[in-house]
Amino acid sequence: MAELPELSGPSVAPASGGKAEQVVMFVHGLGADGNDLIGLAPHYRHVLPDAFFVSPDAPYPYDMAPIGRQWFPIGDFSAESRLAGVVAAAPILDAFIDETLAAHGLGADRLLLVGFSQGTMMSLHVGLRREAPVAGIIGHSGMLAGRHLLDAEIRSRPPVLLTHGEADPLLPVQSLPRAEAALEEAGVSVEAHVRPGLGHGIDEECVHLGLAFAGRVFGVAGA
């Protein structure tokens, strides 16, 4: 069996200066890299001063531009292509999660996954199939790959927050209610928000929603 690619990327230490009590892992989208989402860490540090933040670069060079990374190629844009890509890349992200938690001596319940676009697909797929539930999953501007497989493959049911821009030209906003319905049918607690006028991105309100969700799942008073 071939060795899995090893991930690395930018990180931010706890604002408290002490040992990490939580890990927030940002999972970027197609054509970006870890630097794209690590900029959210200063916002989250206000709510989670004891958290360690990490934003790994996806394992493969982006195949449609000379810069950027990808978790998997977008192929022919079909649902089958997306699912195959997510399934192939899942063990790589899974292994990085294990490695990161072990490095900080933390259990899965101390991990928050925050994905964007392709990173949302990865976070939902991996997070719902880990035996020990993570604290929560935030998915911005993404979708749920392989909805028809979820009932058979789900192993844990962490709470999920989904946001999506109403004017998203890349992944249609209809991806949100479809994901929400499939997750709820599988017994997952879902909070979903459509952002009026927003394209394929994360606006200030998405950040505020994420911070409130992070505070709730980690039981941080006053978040």
C-alpha positions as CSV (number, residue, x, y, z in Angstrom):
1,M,0.0,0.0,0.0
2,A,1.4,3.4,-1.0
3,E,2.2,5.8,1.7
4,L,-0.2,8.7,2.2
5,P,1.0,12.2,1.4
6,E,2.0,14.1,4.6
7,L,0.2,17.4,5.1
8,S,1.6,20.6,6.5
9,G,0.5,24.2,6.6
10,P,0.4,27.4,8.6
11,S,-0.7,27.3,12.2
12,V,-1.4,29.7,15.1
13,A,-0.6,28.9,18.7
14,P,-3.2,29.5,21.5
15,A,-3.6,33.1,22.4
16,S,-3.4,32.2,26.1
17,G,0.2,31.0,25.6
18,G,-0.6,27.7,27.3
19,K,-1.3,24.2,26.2
20,A,-3.9,23.7,23.5
21,E,-7.3,22.7,24.9
22,Q,-8.9,22.6,21.5
23,V,-7.9,22.3,17.8
24,V,-9.6,24.3,15.0
25,M,-8.6,22.9,11.6
26,F,-9.4,24.9,8.5
27,V,-9.8,22.9,5.3
28,H,-9.4,25.2,2.3
29,G,-11.0,25.1,-1.1
30,L,-9.9,24.3,-4.7
31,G,-7.0,26.3,-6.0
32,A,-6.1,27.9,-2.6
33,D,-3.8,26.7,0.1
34,G,-3.6,26.8,3.9
35,N,-2.9,30.5,3.9
36,D,-6.4,31.2,2.5
37,L,-8.2,30.3,5.8
38,I,-5.6,30.7,8.5
39,G,-6.6,34.4,8.4
40,L,-9.8,33.4,10.3
41,A,-7.7,32.3,13.3
42,P,-7.5,35.8,14.9
43,H,-11.3,36.0,14.9
44,Y,-11.6,32.6,16.5
45,R,-8.9,33.3,19.1
46,H,-11.2,35.8,20.8
47,V,-13.7,33.0,21.5
48,L,-11.2,30.2,21.9
49,P,-8.1,31.6,23.5
50,D,-6.8,28.1,24.3
51,A,-7.2,26.7,20.8
52,F,-4.5,25.7,18.4
53,F,-5.3,26.6,14.8
54,V,-4.0,24.8,11.7
55,S,-4.7,25.1,8.0
56,P,-3.1,22.3,6.0
57,D,-2.2,22.7,2.4
58,A,-4.2,20.2,0.3
59,P,-2.0,17.3,-0.9
60,Y,-1.9,17.9,-4.6
61,P,-1.0,20.8,-6.9
62,Y,-4.0,22.5,-8.5
63,D,-4.2,21.0,-12.0
64,M,-5.8,24.1,-13.7
65,A,-3.4,26.8,-12.6
66,P,0.3,27.1,-11.9
67,I,-0.3,27.9,-8.2
68,G,-2.7,26.6,-5.5
69,R,-3.5,23.2,-4.2
70,Q,-6.4,20.7,-4.4
71,W,-7.8,17.9,-2.4
72,F,-8.9,16.2,-5.6
73,P,-9.3,17.2,-9.3
74,I,-12.8,18.4,-10.2
75,G,-12.8,16.1,-13.3
76,D,-16.0,16.3,-15.3
77,F,-17.9,18.2,-12.7
78,S,-20.2,15.2,-12.1
79,A,-21.4,14.0,-8.7
80,E,-19.6,10.7,-9.3
81,S,-16.3,12.5,-10.0
82,R,-16.7,14.6,-6.8
83,L,-17.5,11.5,-4.7
84,A,-14.5,9.6,-6.1
85,G,-12.2,12.5,-5.3
86,V,-13.4,12.9,-1.8
87,V,-13.2,9.2,-1.0
88,A,-9.6,9.1,-2.4
89,A,-8.4,12.1,-0.4
90,A,-10.3,11.2,2.9
91,P,-7.6,9.0,4.4
92,I,-5.0,11.8,3.9
93,L,-7.1,14.3,5.9
94,D,-8.0,11.6,8.4
95,A,-4.4,10.8,9.1
96,F,-3.5,14.5,9.6
97,I,-6.4,14.8,12.1
98,D,-5.0,11.8,14.0
99,E,-1.5,13.2,13.9
100,T,-2.6,16.7,15.1
101,L,-4.7,15.5,17.9
102,A,-2.0,13.1,19.1
103,A,0.6,15.9,19.0
104,H,-1.5,17.9,21.5
105,G,-2.7,15.0,23.6
106,L,-6.4,15.7,22.7
107,G,-9.4,13.6,21.9
108,A,-11.6,14.0,18.8
109,D,-14.2,15.9,20.9
110,R,-11.7,18.7,21.1
111,L,-11.6,19.2,17.3
112,L,-13.6,21.7,15.2
113,L,-13.4,21.3,11.4
114,V,-14.0,24.4,9.4
115,G,-14.2,23.8,5.6
116,F,-14.7,26.0,2.6
117,S,-16.0,24.8,-0.8
118,Q,-14.0,21.6,-1.6
119,G,-12.8,21.7,2.0
120,T,-16.4,21.6,3.2
121,M,-16.9,18.4,1.1
122,M,-13.8,16.9,2.8
123,S,-14.8,18.0,6.3
124,L,-18.3,16.6,6.1
125,H,-17.1,13.3,4.5
126,V,-14.3,12.7,7.0
127,G,-15.9,14.1,10.1
128,L,-19.1,12.0,9.8
129,R,-17.1,8.8,9.3
130,R,-14.8,9.0,12.3
131,E,-15.7,6.6,15.0
132,A,-15.1,9.1,17.8
133,P,-17.2,12.3,17.1
134,V,-15.4,15.6,16.6
135,A,-16.8,18.6,18.5
136,G,-18.4,20.0,15.3
137,I,-18.2,20.7,11.6
138,I,-18.6,24.1,9.9
139,G,-19.1,24.1,6.2
140,H,-19.0,27.3,4.1
141,S,-20.1,27.4,0.5
142,G,-19.8,23.6,0.0
143,M,-21.9,20.5,-0.5
144,L,-22.3,17.0,0.7
145,A,-20.8,14.5,-1.6
146,G,-22.4,11.0,-1.8
147,R,-25.6,11.8,0.0
148,H,-27.0,8.4,-0.9
149,L,-24.2,6.7,1.0
150,L,-24.5,8.6,4.3
151,D,-27.0,6.4,6.1
152,A,-24.8,3.3,5.5
153,E,-21.5,4.9,6.2
154,I,-22.0,7.5,9.0
155,R,-20.2,6.6,12.3
156,S,-20.7,9.7,14.4
157,R,-23.1,12.6,14.4
158,P,-21.3,15.9,15.5
159,P,-23.3,19.1,15.1
160,V,-23.0,20.9,11.8
161,L,-23.2,24.5,10.8
162,L,-23.7,25.2,7.0
163,T,-23.6,28.6,5.3
164,H,-23.9,29.4,1.6
165,G,-24.1,32.5,-0.5
166,E,-27.4,33.0,-2.3
167,A,-25.5,34.3,-5.4
168,D,-22.9,31.6,-5.5
169,P,-21.9,31.1,-9.1
170,L,-19.7,28.0,-8.6
171,L,-21.6,25.7,-6.2
172,P,-25.4,26.5,-6.4
173,V,-27.1,27.6,-3.2
174,Q,-29.4,24.6,-3.6
175,S,-26.5,22.5,-2.3
176,L,-27.3,23.8,1.2
177,P,-30.8,22.5,1.6
178,R,-29.9,19.2,-0.1
179,A,-27.1,18.7,2.4
180,E,-29.2,19.9,5.3
181,A,-32.0,17.4,4.5
182,A,-29.6,14.5,4.1
183,L,-27.8,15.3,7.3
184,E,-31.0,15.6,9.3
185,E,-32.3,12.3,7.8
186,A,-29.1,10.7,9.1
187,G,-29.8,12.1,12.6
188,V,-27.3,15.0,12.5
189,S,-28.1,18.3,14.2
190,V,-27.8,21.0,11.5
191,E,-27.9,24.8,11.6
192,A,-28.1,26.2,8.1
193,H,-27.9,29.8,6.8
194,V,-28.3,31.3,3.3
195,R,-26.6,34.6,3.0
196,P,-28.4,37.1,0.7
197,G,-26.3,38.6,-2.1
198,L,-23.1,36.6,-1.2
199,G,-21.2,34.8,-3.9
200,H,-18.7,32.0,-3.4
201,G,-17.2,33.2,-0.1
202,I,-17.3,33.9,3.6
203,D,-18.8,37.2,4.7
204,E,-18.7,38.8,8.1
205,E,-22.0,37.2,9.2
206,C,-20.6,33.8,8.3
207,V,-17.7,34.4,10.5
208,H,-20.0,35.5,13.4
209,L,-22.1,32.4,12.9
210,G,-19.0,30.3,13.0
211,L,-17.7,31.9,16.2
212,A,-21.0,31.4,18.0
213,F,-21.1,27.8,16.9
214,A,-17.6,27.2,18.1
215,G,-18.4,28.7,21.4
216,R,-21.4,26.4,21.8
217,V,-19.8,23.2,20.8
218,F,-16.9,23.8,23.1
219,G,-19.0,25.1,25.9
220,V,-17.2,28.4,26.1
221,A,-19.1,30.9,28.3
222,G,-20.0,34.2,26.8
223,A,-19.2,33.1,23.2
